[in-house]
Amino acid sequence: MARITAGVAASHVPAIGAAMDHDKVGTDYWRPLFEGFTWTRSWMAEQRPDVVILVYNDHATDFDLRLIPTFAIGCADTFQPADEGFGPRPVPPVTGHPELAWHLAQSLILDEFDITIANELAVDHGLTVPMSLMFGKTEAWPARVIPVVVNVVQYPPPTGNRCWLLGEAIRRAVLSYDEDLDVQIWGTGGMSHQLQGPRAGLINRDFDVAFLNRLVTDPQALRRIPHIEYLREAGSEGIELVMWLIMRGALGADVKELHRHYHVPASNTAVGHIVLEPTS
């Protein structure tokens, strides 16, 4: 039986990918950020997950205003890095797991979630930056990936509660798959940041740290955060944090925190990272 063995959350700031691609990791500006992922890379090399269900948002790269699914799942064999205007990142193509992806799609739809099925999908920094953070530079990614795309760009995005419930449904789907697989689920995006307007550059450390704490101690409270609170406290792009709730909802009631990292700033964004292990 497949099982979810860990949940990982991390920001997916595009400048992080650029720093890695252009060998800036060791500079004074970037070193403190990347040092916070050293533990995770060693741990990931030991864990060697078979599949990563990676929850991210497309940044008007493959989905634009012509078509905006609330939730989509990538069912292809391979996902190519997208060209976001400066050429594709120099990272390997992402290998999918179509059999498990189709099982998830069927299970989620029959569980009354309207999931868009993507049989072709180019993946942008929302997916490739977390992969680089966890696995480093590599000629081939060491795990197969099922992309789960969430709309947090065009209003209205899904609620935190809806994302949590999707995580619970993903957990049920994984547990019903009869192949012996070690599966991790990652939530990406955030933390507090705003890219435009009078509040551009907003970072709210108190909100971010409280969010990280509640992922472990009071996750039910996070389900009830309304959109307006994310906007007010975490900036217009802080809504990406609802994707972390899909990860957390898939882990069950109780978790153990294995690692945490928080750093500001990375470009104009607060970077958060946490690794959780389900205990129930």
Backbone as JSON, one array per atom type, in Angstrom:
{
  "sequence": "MARITAGVAASHVPAIGAAMDHDKVGTDYWRPLFEGFTWTRSWMAEQRPDVVILVYNDHATDFDLRLIPTFAIGCADTFQPADEGFGPRPVPPVTGHPELAWHLAQSLILDEFDITIANELAVDHGLTVPMSLMFGKTEAWPARVIPVVVNVVQYPPPTGNRCWLLGEAIRRAVLSYDEDLDVQIWGTGGMSHQLQGPRAGLINRDFDVAFLNRLVTDPQALRRIPHIEYLREAGSEGIELVMWLIMRGALGADVKELHRHYHVPASNTAVGHIVLEPTS",
  "N": [[0.84, -1.2, 0.0], [0.52, 2.25, -0.78], [1.88, 5.07, 0.95], [1.86, 8.12, 2.84], [4.64, 9.66, 3.92], [5.85, 11.98, 4.78], [5.57, 15.54, 5.09], [6.38, 18.49, 3.4], [7.12, 21.91, 3.38], [7.78, 24.89, 1.57], [8.96, 28.06, 0.45], [8.78, 29.47, -2.89], [10.38, 31.31, -4.28], [11.29, 33.03, -7.22], [13.82, 34.21, -7.52], [15.47, 32.67, -5.94], [15.9, 30.35, -7.44], [17.28, 31.55, -9.55], [19.58, 32.39, -8.22], [20.76, 29.93, -7.62], [21.12, 28.89, -10.18], [22.99, 30.63, -11.23], [25.19, 30.38, -9.69], [25.33, 31.76, -7.18], [24.97, 30.98, -4.63], [26.79, 30.89, -2.48], [27.26, 33.53, -1.8], [27.33, 36.5, 0.3], [24.75, 37.53, 0.61], [22.99, 35.42, -0.09], [23.83, 33.1, 1.25], [22.91, 32.65, 4.03], [20.22, 31.96, 3.61], [20.3, 29.56, 2.06], [21.69, 27.86, 3.75], [19.8, 27.04, 5.54], [18.54, 24.93, 4.33], [20.25, 22.83, 4.26], [20.11, 20.73, 6.13], [17.72, 19.51, 5.3], [18.31, 18.58, 2.72], [20.2, 16.56, 3.25], [18.62, 14.86, 4.79], [16.64, 14.25, 2.9], [18.1, 12.8, 1.05], [18.54, 10.52, 2.51], [15.93, 9.62, 2.95], [14.79, 9.2, 0.4], [12.3, 9.42, -1.29], [9.76, 7.81, -3.26], [7.81, 9.09, -4.77], [6.81, 12.45, -5.17], [4.15, 14.42, -4.34], [3.49, 17.43, -5.48], [2.45, 20.49, -4.56], [1.62, 23.49, -5.99], [1.54, 26.82, -7.45], [0.77, 27.93, -10.7], [2.28, 30.59, -12.47], [0.87, 32.25, -14.39], [2.0, 31.01, -16.54], [1.62, 28.41, -17.81], [-1.09, 28.25, -17.46], [-3.24, 30.8, -18.23], [-5.21, 33.85, -18.31], [-7.16, 32.88, -19.97], [-7.87, 30.35, -19.18], [-8.45, 29.06, -16.1], [-8.11, 26.84, -13.84], [-9.36, 25.87, -10.64], [-8.26, 23.75, -9.17], [-5.82, 21.54, -10.41], [-4.37, 18.57, -11.82], [-1.35, 17.06, -12.78], [-0.95, 14.61, -15.15], [0.86, 13.54, -16.86], [3.67, 11.82, -18.48], [6.06, 13.22, -18.44], [7.25, 16.44, -17.48], [8.12, 19.48, -18.73], [10.53, 22.06, -17.95], [9.37, 25.39, -17.78], [9.45, 28.23, -20.01], [9.86, 31.27, -18.71], [10.2, 33.77, -19.7], [12.85, 34.37, -19.63], [14.03, 32.26, -20.73], [13.95, 28.67, -20.23], [14.64, 27.34, -16.95], [17.85, 25.91, -16.21], [17.41, 23.07, -15.49], [16.66, 19.57, -14.86], [14.15, 17.82, -16.84], [10.96, 17.04, -15.38], [9.97, 13.98, -14.12], [6.98, 12.26, -14.28], [4.37, 10.39, -12.53], [2.27, 8.69, -13.96], [0.43, 6.59, -13.44], [-0.19, 6.62, -10.66], [-1.01, 9.28, -10.57], [-3.33, 9.28, -12.19], [-4.88, 7.57, -10.66], [-5.17, 9.16, -8.38], [-6.6, 11.32, -9.53], [-9.01, 10.05, -10.32], [-9.92, 9.14, -7.83], [-10.2, 11.55, -6.39], [-12.1, 12.95, -7.91], [-14.32, 11.25, -7.7], [-14.6, 11.59, -5.06], [-15.82, 13.94, -4.97], [-14.4, 16.26, -5.65], [-13.73, 18.68, -8.02], [-11.51, 18.23, -10.28], [-9.19, 19.43, -12.58], [-7.76, 17.73, -15.27], [-4.54, 17.53, -16.42], [-2.9, 16.66, -19.18], [-0.75, 17.54, -20.45], [1.78, 19.71, -19.48], [3.68, 22.46, -18.71], [6.11, 23.3, -16.33], [6.66, 25.86, -14.02], [8.71, 28.16, -12.02], [7.43, 27.84, -9.62], [7.25, 25.13, -9.13], [9.81, 24.1, -9.83], [11.74, 25.48, -8.3], [11.37, 24.68, -5.5], [12.09, 21.96, -5.92], [14.79, 22.21, -6.6], [15.75, 23.33, -4.22], [15.43, 21.22, -2.4], [16.79, 19.05, -3.54], [19.08, 19.99, -4.76], [21.58, 20.8, -7.3], [21.37, 18.7, -10.04], [21.63, 15.99, -12.41], [19.44, 14.47, -12.93], [16.24, 14.36, -11.52], [15.73, 12.84, -8.32], [13.31, 11.74, -7.6], [10.0, 10.82, -8.64], [7.34, 12.94, -9.77], [4.18, 14.33, -9.02], [2.45, 16.91, -10.17], [0.35, 19.23, -8.54], [-1.78, 21.72, -9.18], [-2.77, 24.9, -8.02], [-5.09, 27.53, -8.04], [-4.07, 30.57, -7.07], [-3.89, 33.03, -8.04], [-5.82, 34.4, -9.63], [-8.71, 36.02, -8.52], [-11.69, 34.33, -7.43], [-9.58, 32.68, -5.06], [-9.33, 29.28, -3.76], [-10.65, 28.5, -0.49], [-8.9, 28.26, 2.67], [-9.93, 26.16, 4.16], [-11.12, 24.55, 2.18], [-8.83, 23.77, 0.83], [-7.54, 22.32, 2.83], [-9.37, 20.19, 3.09], [-9.04, 19.06, 0.57], [-6.45, 18.1, 0.87], [-6.93, 16.1, 2.8], [-8.47, 14.39, 1.2], [-6.6, 13.67, -0.73], [-4.87, 12.2, 0.87], [-6.52, 9.98, 1.5], [-6.77, 8.93, -1.07], [-4.11, 8.23, -1.75], [-3.6, 6.25, 0.19], [-5.26, 4.29, -0.7], [-4.07, 3.23, -2.9], [-2.54, 0.48, -4.4], [0.15, -0.12, -4.79], [3.42, -0.46, -3.43], [4.61, 2.31, -2.24], [6.63, 5.05, -1.26], [5.55, 8.07, -0.41], [5.79, 11.56, -0.51], [4.32, 14.73, 0.37], [4.31, 18.0, -0.76], [3.91, 21.39, 0.1], [3.91, 24.55, -1.39], [5.1, 27.97, -1.93], [4.44, 31.39, -0.71], [6.33, 32.93, 2.05], [4.83, 35.62, 3.74], [4.39, 38.26, 1.49], [4.32, 40.98, -0.84], [3.96, 42.14, -4.09], [3.36, 44.43, -5.48], [1.93, 47.79, -5.69], [1.19, 50.23, -3.01], [2.02, 48.85, -0.73], [4.09, 47.23, -1.51], [6.73, 44.96, -0.99], [6.08, 44.27, 1.57], [6.57, 42.47, 4.56], [5.7, 40.23, 7.07], [6.79, 39.15, 9.82], [5.82, 38.24, 12.32], [3.26, 37.17, 11.72], [4.03, 35.14, 9.95], [5.67, 33.44, 11.52], [3.84, 32.66, 13.46], [2.09, 31.24, 11.83], [3.72, 29.07, 11.01], [4.11, 27.89, 13.54], [1.47, 27.13, 14.16], [0.93, 25.22, 12.24], [1.85, 22.96, 13.43], [0.92, 22.98, 16.13], [-1.73, 23.95, 16.22], [-3.4, 23.36, 13.85], [-6.05, 23.35, 13.0], [-7.02, 25.91, 13.41], [-5.86, 27.33, 11.34], [-7.35, 26.61, 9.15], [-9.51, 28.28, 9.19], [-8.77, 30.85, 8.53], [-9.66, 33.76, 6.87], [-9.78, 34.98, 3.43], [-9.36, 37.78, 3.42], [-7.83, 38.24, 5.67], [-5.37, 37.02, 5.06], [-4.65, 38.78, 3.0], [-4.5, 41.24, 4.36], [-2.63, 40.76, 6.45], [-0.5, 39.26, 5.37], [0.06, 40.23, 2.87], [-0.62, 40.7, -0.69], [0.24, 38.48, -2.1], [0.46, 36.62, -0.15], [-1.57, 34.8, 0.04], [-0.81, 32.47, -1.11], [-0.16, 30.72, 0.89], [-2.3, 29.06, 1.47], [-1.85, 26.79, 0.07], [-0.06, 25.35, 1.55], [-1.74, 24.25, 3.36], [-3.0, 22.17, 2.07], [-0.95, 20.29, 1.99], [-0.66, 19.97, 4.79], [-3.19, 19.01, 5.55], [-3.12, 16.51, 4.42], [-1.6, 14.98, 6.08], [-2.78, 13.94, 8.33], [-4.07, 13.91, 11.75], [-2.09, 14.45, 13.73], [1.29, 15.57, 13.98], [4.88, 15.44, 13.82], [7.38, 17.82, 14.19], [10.21, 18.06, 12.23], [12.14, 19.76, 11.17], [12.88, 23.24, 10.74], [12.97, 26.39, 9.08], [13.44, 29.86, 8.71], [13.67, 32.85, 6.95], [14.5, 36.19, 6.14], [15.38, 38.94, 4.01], [14.4, 37.31, 0.9], [15.01, 38.31, -2.11], [12.21, 40.17, -2.29], [10.74, 38.85, -0.36], [9.5, 36.85, 2.35], [10.97, 33.9, 3.39], [9.94, 30.71, 4.14], [10.2, 27.46, 5.64], [9.47, 24.11, 6.38], [9.55, 20.83, 7.77], [7.6, 18.04, 8.21], [6.42, 15.16, 9.96], [4.05, 12.63, 9.8], [2.25, 11.36, 12.61], [0.05, 9.95, 13.2]],
  "CA": [[0.0, 0.0, 0.0], [1.24, 3.51, -0.77], [1.75, 5.79, 2.21], [2.46, 9.45, 2.92], [5.62, 9.56, 4.99], [6.31, 13.29, 5.23], [5.09, 16.76, 4.44], [7.42, 19.51, 3.31], [6.65, 23.19, 2.86], [8.87, 25.81, 1.26], [8.71, 29.15, -0.48], [9.28, 29.16, -4.24], [10.8, 32.6, -4.83], [12.06, 32.79, -8.45], [15.21, 34.65, -7.37], [16.22, 31.56, -5.35], [16.34, 29.55, -8.57], [18.31, 32.3, -10.29], [20.82, 32.35, -7.43], [21.36, 28.61, -7.8], [21.51, 28.71, -11.59], [24.11, 31.5, -11.56], [26.26, 30.12, -8.71], [25.35, 32.82, -6.18], [24.57, 30.39, -3.35], [27.76, 31.17, -1.43], [27.46, 34.96, -1.56], [26.89, 36.95, 1.63], [23.3, 37.73, 0.61], [22.22, 34.21, -0.23], [24.29, 31.98, 2.07], [22.06, 32.31, 5.18], [19.0, 31.3, 3.17], [20.53, 28.19, 1.62], [22.13, 27.04, 4.88], [18.63, 26.48, 6.21], [18.07, 23.75, 3.61], [21.29, 21.8, 4.29], [19.58, 19.57, 6.85], [16.69, 18.86, 4.51], [18.93, 17.84, 1.61], [20.77, 15.33, 3.79], [17.49, 14.03, 5.18], [15.97, 13.8, 1.69], [18.95, 11.77, 0.46], [18.31, 9.31, 3.3], [14.54, 9.19, 2.8], [14.64, 8.72, -0.98], [10.89, 9.17, -1.62], [9.48, 7.35, -4.62], [6.96, 10.07, -5.46], [6.46, 13.69, -4.49], [2.98, 15.17, -4.78], [4.0, 18.78, -5.27], [1.38, 21.47, -4.67], [2.21, 24.78, -6.34], [0.69, 27.6, -8.34], [1.3, 28.41, -11.96], [2.36, 32.04, -12.48], [0.46, 32.68, -15.72], [2.95, 30.41, -17.47], [0.9, 27.43, -18.62], [-2.48, 28.67, -17.34], [-3.37, 32.25, -18.21], [-6.58, 34.28, -18.05], [-8.12, 32.14, -20.81], [-8.26, 29.11, -18.53], [-7.94, 29.11, -14.73], [-8.72, 25.83, -12.97], [-9.09, 26.03, -9.22], [-7.31, 22.67, -8.87], [-5.48, 20.7, -11.56], [-3.37, 17.55, -11.52], [-0.58, 16.67, -13.95], [-0.98, 13.16, -15.34], [1.76, 13.2, -17.97], [4.91, 11.1, -18.17], [7.16, 14.16, -18.27], [6.88, 17.85, -17.43], [9.3, 20.26, -19.1], [10.64, 23.38, -17.34], [8.74, 26.41, -18.61], [10.14, 29.47, -20.32], [9.14, 32.35, -18.04], [10.61, 35.05, -20.26], [14.31, 34.42, -19.68], [14.42, 30.9, -21.09], [13.71, 27.69, -19.16], [15.72, 27.11, -16.0], [18.7, 24.78, -16.61], [17.16, 21.95, -14.58], [16.16, 18.43, -15.62], [12.7, 17.61, -16.93], [10.36, 16.37, -14.23], [9.34, 12.72, -14.48], [5.74, 12.06, -13.56], [3.94, 9.03, -12.2], [0.9, 8.73, -14.5], [-0.48, 5.61, -12.84], [-0.68, 7.16, -9.39], [-1.72, 10.52, -10.85], [-4.69, 8.96, -12.65], [-5.6, 7.05, -9.5], [-5.55, 10.34, -7.58], [-7.65, 12.06, -10.23], [-10.27, 9.31, -10.21], [-10.37, 9.12, -6.44], [-10.61, 12.89, -5.99], [-13.35, 13.3, -8.59], [-15.38, 10.47, -7.07], [-14.73, 12.16, -3.72], [-16.56, 15.18, -5.22], [-13.55, 17.39, -5.98], [-13.68, 18.91, -9.47], [-10.09, 18.36, -10.59], [-8.84, 19.5, -13.99], [-6.7, 16.79, -15.62], [-3.59, 18.11, -17.37], [-2.08, 15.64, -19.82], [0.45, 18.25, -20.91], [1.94, 20.79, -18.51], [5.02, 23.01, -18.49], [6.17, 23.67, -14.92], [7.49, 27.05, -13.82], [9.53, 28.2, -10.81], [6.64, 27.38, -8.49], [7.58, 23.73, -8.91], [11.22, 23.75, -9.97], [12.57, 26.03, -7.21], [11.4, 23.73, -4.38], [12.86, 20.77, -6.28], [16.21, 22.57, -6.48], [16.08, 23.52, -2.81], [15.47, 19.94, -1.69], [17.67, 18.07, -4.16], [20.29, 20.61, -5.28], [21.84, 20.65, -8.72], [21.42, 17.28, -10.36], [21.35, 15.69, -13.81], [18.1, 13.89, -12.99], [15.59, 14.43, -10.21], [15.74, 11.5, -7.74], [11.94, 11.27, -7.3], [8.95, 11.14, -9.61], [6.57, 14.06, -9.25], [2.82, 14.58, -9.49], [2.13, 18.31, -9.91], [-1.01, 19.64, -8.22], [-1.78, 23.17, -9.41], [-3.84, 25.59, -7.3], [-5.24, 28.92, -8.43], [-4.0, 31.62, -6.07], [-3.54, 34.23, -8.81], [-7.04, 35.08, -10.04], [-9.78, 35.93, -7.54], [-11.43, 33.96, -6.03], [-8.86, 31.43, -4.79], [-10.04, 28.41, -2.82], [-10.46, 28.8, 0.93], [-8.0, 27.38, 3.39], [-10.65, 24.95, 4.54], [-11.26, 23.71, 0.99], [-7.51, 23.2, 0.57], [-7.34, 21.29, 3.84], [-10.19, 19.03, 2.73], [-8.38, 18.41, -0.57], [-5.35, 17.33, 1.44], [-7.49, 14.88, 3.38], [-8.88, 13.52, 0.1], [-5.37, 13.13, -1.31], [-4.41, 11.15, 1.78], [-7.36, 8.8, 1.28], [-6.46, 8.38, -2.38], [-2.81, 7.58, -1.68], [-3.7, 5.04, 1.01], [-6.02, 3.28, -1.43], [-3.29, 2.78, -4.05], [-2.03, -0.8, -3.92], [1.58, -0.3, -5.0], [4.23, -0.08, -2.27], [5.3, 3.56, -2.58], [6.91, 6.07, -0.26], [5.06, 9.31, -1.01], [5.8, 12.81, 0.25], [3.51, 15.8, -0.19], [4.94, 19.29, -0.52], [3.15, 22.62, -0.14], [4.9, 25.58, -1.74], [4.64, 29.36, -2.02], [4.55, 32.18, 0.5], [5.33, 33.32, 3.04], [4.29, 36.95, 3.51], [5.02, 39.13, 0.51], [3.47, 41.72, -1.77], [4.83, 42.5, -5.22], [2.93, 45.64, -6.17], [1.11, 48.72, -4.93], [1.84, 50.98, -1.93], [2.6, 47.96, 0.28], [5.09, 46.35, -2.12], [7.83, 44.69, -0.09], [5.57, 43.93, 2.9], [6.91, 41.21, 5.2], [5.12, 40.19, 8.41], [7.45, 38.04, 10.51], [4.97, 37.7, 13.38], [2.25, 36.32, 11.09], [4.68, 33.96, 9.37], [6.11, 32.53, 12.59], [2.63, 32.09, 14.04], [1.59, 30.25, 10.87], [4.58, 27.89, 11.15], [3.8, 27.26, 14.81], [0.13, 26.53, 14.14], [0.96, 24.0, 11.43], [2.15, 21.85, 14.34], [0.19, 23.01, 17.4], [-3.16, 24.3, 16.1], [-3.69, 23.47, 12.42], [-7.46, 23.61, 12.74], [-7.23, 27.36, 13.36], [-5.44, 27.82, 10.03], [-8.42, 26.36, 8.18], [-10.53, 29.32, 9.3], [-8.26, 32.18, 8.15], [-10.33, 34.22, 5.65], [-8.93, 35.61, 2.42], [-9.03, 39.17, 3.75], [-6.75, 38.25, 6.66], [-4.13, 36.81, 4.32], [-4.33, 40.01, 2.29], [-4.14, 42.28, 5.31], [-1.48, 40.42, 7.28], [0.61, 38.63, 4.64], [0.24, 40.82, 1.56], [-1.48, 40.18, -1.75], [0.71, 37.16, -2.52], [0.47, 35.72, 0.99], [-2.62, 33.8, -0.13], [-0.17, 31.21, -1.5], [-0.04, 29.84, 2.04], [-3.36, 28.04, 1.52], [-1.33, 25.55, -0.53], [0.56, 24.6, 2.63], [-2.79, 23.54, 4.09], [-3.21, 20.9, 1.37], [0.08, 19.42, 2.55], [-0.93, 19.64, 6.2], [-4.39, 18.19, 5.61], [-2.81, 15.15, 3.97], [-0.73, 14.29, 7.04], [-3.51, 13.41, 9.46], [-4.33, 14.81, 12.88], [-0.92, 14.81, 14.54], [2.57, 15.54, 13.27], [6.12, 15.78, 14.52], [8.22, 18.75, 13.42], [11.58, 17.59, 12.09], [13.07, 20.84, 10.81], [12.24, 24.51, 10.38], [13.88, 27.48, 8.68], [12.75, 31.09, 8.32], [14.69, 33.82, 6.59], [14.11, 37.37, 5.36], [14.49, 38.7, 2.86], [14.93, 36.7, -0.32], [14.39, 39.29, -2.99], [11.32, 40.96, -1.4], [9.84, 37.83, 0.16], [9.88, 36.05, 3.51], [11.1, 32.49, 3.02], [9.66, 29.75, 5.2], [10.43, 26.05, 5.3], [9.22, 23.21, 7.5], [9.44, 19.42, 7.45], [6.71, 17.41, 9.18], [6.25, 13.72, 9.85], [2.79, 12.24, 10.41], [2.38, 10.45, 13.73], [-1.24, 9.29, 13.43]],
  "C": [[0.88, 1.25, 0.0], [0.97, 4.23, 0.54], [2.4, 7.15, 2.1], [3.36, 9.47, 4.14], [6.09, 10.91, 5.52], [5.6, 14.39, 4.47], [6.17, 17.81, 4.5], [6.77, 20.79, 2.78], [7.85, 24.1, 2.63], [8.38, 26.9, 0.32], [9.3, 28.8, -1.85], [9.69, 30.44, -4.99], [11.64, 32.39, -6.09], [13.52, 33.2, -8.33], [16.08, 33.58, -6.72], [16.75, 30.66, -6.47], [17.43, 30.24, -9.35], [19.63, 32.28, -9.55], [21.53, 31.01, -7.59], [21.9, 28.44, -9.22], [22.76, 29.5, -11.95], [25.19, 31.46, -10.48], [26.43, 31.26, -7.72], [25.08, 32.31, -4.77], [25.49, 30.79, -2.22], [27.99, 32.64, -1.15], [26.88, 35.36, -0.2], [25.37, 37.08, 1.7], [22.55, 36.41, 0.69], [22.6, 33.08, 0.72], [23.36, 31.66, 3.24], [20.76, 31.62, 4.77], [19.26, 29.84, 2.85], [21.02, 27.29, 2.74], [20.96, 26.4, 5.6], [18.06, 25.25, 5.53], [19.11, 22.62, 3.61], [20.79, 20.55, 4.99], [18.61, 18.8, 5.98], [17.29, 18.06, 3.36], [19.53, 16.53, 2.1], [19.67, 14.35, 4.16], [16.8, 13.44, 3.95], [16.78, 12.7, 1.01], [18.81, 10.45, 1.2], [16.91, 8.74, 3.06], [14.25, 8.59, 1.44], [13.17, 8.42, -1.32], [10.74, 8.69, -3.06], [8.76, 8.42, -5.42], [6.79, 11.29, -4.56], [5.19, 14.24, -5.13], [3.27, 16.63, -4.46], [2.89, 19.8, -5.59], [2.0, 22.84, -4.91], [1.19, 25.57, -7.14], [1.46, 28.01, -9.58], [1.22, 29.93, -11.99], [2.07, 32.59, -13.88], [1.44, 32.19, -16.79], [2.26, 29.42, -18.39], [-0.61, 27.67, -18.55], [-2.51, 30.19, -17.31], [-4.85, 32.6, -18.05], [-7.62, 33.61, -18.95], [-8.66, 30.91, -20.1], [-7.62, 29.06, -17.15], [-8.65, 28.05, -13.89], [-8.41, 26.13, -11.51], [-8.08, 25.0, -8.75], [-7.06, 21.88, -10.15], [-4.4, 19.71, -11.14], [-2.69, 17.13, -12.81], [-0.47, 15.16, -14.05], [-0.03, 12.69, -16.43], [2.95, 12.37, -17.5], [6.04, 12.04, -17.79], [6.61, 15.58, -18.27], [8.15, 18.67, -17.68], [9.34, 21.58, -18.33], [10.14, 24.45, -18.31], [9.69, 27.56, -18.9], [9.31, 30.61, -19.73], [9.57, 33.74, -18.52], [12.11, 35.21, -20.37], [14.88, 33.08, -20.13], [14.12, 29.96, -19.94], [14.9, 27.61, -18.21], [16.54, 25.9, -16.45], [18.6, 23.64, -15.6], [16.58, 20.8, -15.39], [14.65, 18.48, -15.8], [12.22, 16.84, -15.71], [9.66, 15.11, -14.73], [8.1, 12.51, -13.64], [5.52, 10.62, -13.15], [2.48, 8.92, -12.65], [-0.07, 7.76, -13.83], [-1.05, 6.12, -11.52], [-1.46, 8.44, -9.62], [-3.15, 10.26, -11.3], [-5.52, 8.35, -11.52], [-6.06, 8.2, -8.6], [-6.72, 11.09, -8.23], [-9.0, 11.36, -10.1], [-10.82, 9.37, -8.79], [-10.89, 10.49, -6.01], [-11.93, 13.29, -6.64], [-14.52, 12.53, -7.99], [-15.6, 10.9, -5.62], [-15.32, 13.57, -3.78], [-15.68, 16.43, -5.25], [-13.47, 17.5, -7.5], [-12.24, 19.24, -9.86], [-9.91, 18.43, -12.11], [-7.66, 18.57, -14.25], [-5.83, 17.42, -16.7], [-2.7, 17.0, -17.92], [-0.84, 16.23, -20.47], [0.58, 19.48, -20.03], [3.41, 21.19, -18.45], [5.06, 23.59, -17.08], [7.14, 24.84, -14.72], [8.21, 27.0, -12.48], [8.77, 27.74, -9.57], [6.92, 25.94, -8.13], [9.08, 23.48, -8.91], [12.1, 24.32, -8.87], [12.54, 25.14, -5.97], [12.18, 22.45, -4.69], [14.36, 21.05, -6.14], [16.62, 22.73, -5.03], [16.27, 22.18, -2.09], [16.52, 18.98, -2.24], [18.96, 18.66, -4.7], [20.4, 20.47, -6.79], [22.04, 19.17, -9.03], [21.12, 17.07, -11.84], [19.98, 15.06, -14.01], [17.5, 13.96, -11.59], [15.47, 13.02, -9.63], [14.36, 10.96, -7.37], [11.02, 11.63, -8.45], [7.99, 12.13, -8.94], [5.17, 14.08, -9.87], [2.5, 16.04, -9.17], [0.64, 18.48, -9.59], [-1.03, 21.16, -8.24], [-3.0, 23.79, -8.73], [-3.9, 27.04, -7.78], [-5.17, 29.82, -7.2], [-3.62, 32.95, -6.73], [-4.78, 35.06, -9.14], [-8.12, 34.9, -8.98], [-10.98, 35.22, -8.16], [-10.59, 32.69, -5.93], [-9.67, 30.55, -3.86], [-9.74, 28.81, -1.38], [-9.42, 27.85, 1.53], [-8.67, 26.09, 3.78], [-10.8, 24.0, 3.36], [-9.92, 23.04, 0.66], [-7.2, 22.1, 1.58], [-8.11, 20.02, 3.47], [-9.62, 18.3, 1.51], [-7.2, 17.58, -0.09], [-5.84, 16.04, 2.06], [-7.89, 13.88, 2.29], [-7.67, 12.91, -0.59], [-4.82, 12.01, -0.44], [-5.21, 9.86, 1.57], [-7.01, 8.12, -0.05], [-5.13, 7.64, -2.37], [-2.91, 6.26, -0.93], [-4.47, 3.93, 0.3], [-5.29, 2.75, -2.66], [-2.48, 1.56, -3.63], [-0.57, -1.07, -4.23], [2.34, 0.21, -3.78], [5.08, 1.14, -2.64], [5.47, 4.44, -1.36], [6.6, 7.42, -0.9], [5.24, 10.47, -0.03], [4.85, 13.8, -0.42], [4.14, 17.12, 0.22], [3.94, 20.41, -0.79], [4.13, 23.75, -0.37], [4.25, 26.96, -1.82], [4.82, 30.09, -0.7], [6.02, 32.38, 0.9], [4.85, 34.73, 2.74], [5.09, 37.69, 2.44], [3.95, 39.82, -0.34], [4.36, 42.31, -2.84], [4.47, 43.81, -5.87], [2.16, 46.55, -5.22], [1.88, 49.4, -3.8], [2.5, 50.09, -0.88], [3.62, 46.99, -0.31], [6.29, 46.22, -1.18], [7.4, 44.32, 1.32], [6.07, 42.55, 3.33], [6.42, 41.26, 6.63], [5.67, 38.96, 9.13], [6.53, 37.41, 11.56], [3.9, 36.76, 12.81], [2.87, 35.03, 10.59], [5.06, 32.96, 10.45], [4.91, 31.88, 13.26], [2.04, 31.02, 13.13], [2.4, 28.96, 10.97], [4.27, 27.14, 12.44], [2.47, 26.5, 14.75], [0.06, 25.31, 13.23], [1.15, 22.77, 12.31], [1.16, 21.82, 15.51], [-1.3, 23.25, 17.27], [-3.56, 24.42, 14.65], [-5.15, 23.76, 12.11], [-7.76, 25.11, 12.66], [-6.85, 27.93, 12.0], [-6.51, 27.62, 8.98], [-9.4, 27.52, 8.11], [-10.04, 30.72, 8.93], [-8.94, 32.62, 6.86], [-9.35, 34.88, 4.68], [-8.47, 37.0, 2.83], [-7.92, 39.24, 4.78], [-5.4, 37.96, 6.01], [-3.7, 38.1, 3.63], [-3.81, 41.07, 3.24], [-2.81, 41.99, 6.01], [-0.27, 39.93, 6.49], [0.82, 39.19, 3.25], [-0.57, 40.11, 0.48], [-1.04, 38.81, -2.23], [0.78, 36.17, -1.35], [-0.58, 34.63, 0.92], [-2.03, 32.46, -0.58], [-0.08, 30.23, -0.33], [-1.17, 28.82, 2.14], [-2.86, 26.72, 0.92], [-0.59, 24.7, 0.5], [-0.49, 23.77, 3.38], [-3.2, 22.25, 3.38], [-2.21, 19.88, 1.89], [-0.29, 18.99, 3.96], [-2.16, 18.76, 6.36], [-4.15, 16.75, 5.23], [-2.02, 14.35, 4.99], [-1.49, 13.66, 8.2], [-3.52, 14.36, 10.64], [-3.06, 15.32, 13.55], [0.36, 14.65, 13.73], [3.71, 15.81, 14.24], [6.93, 16.71, 13.63], [9.66, 18.25, 13.42], [12.57, 18.71, 11.85], [12.28, 22.08, 10.45], [13.31, 25.53, 10.02], [13.02, 28.67, 8.28], [13.8, 32.15, 8.08], [14.06, 34.98, 5.82], [15.35, 38.24, 5.16], [15.18, 37.84, 1.82], [14.26, 37.46, -1.45], [13.51, 40.16, -2.11], [10.32, 40.06, -0.69], [10.4, 37.22, 1.44], [9.88, 34.58, 3.11], [10.87, 31.63, 4.26], [9.85, 28.34, 4.71], [10.17, 25.22, 6.54], [9.08, 21.78, 6.97], [8.67, 18.73, 8.57], [6.58, 15.92, 8.89], [4.9, 13.35, 10.49], [3.01, 11.22, 11.52], [1.06, 9.74, 14.04], [-1.8, 8.78, 12.1]]
}
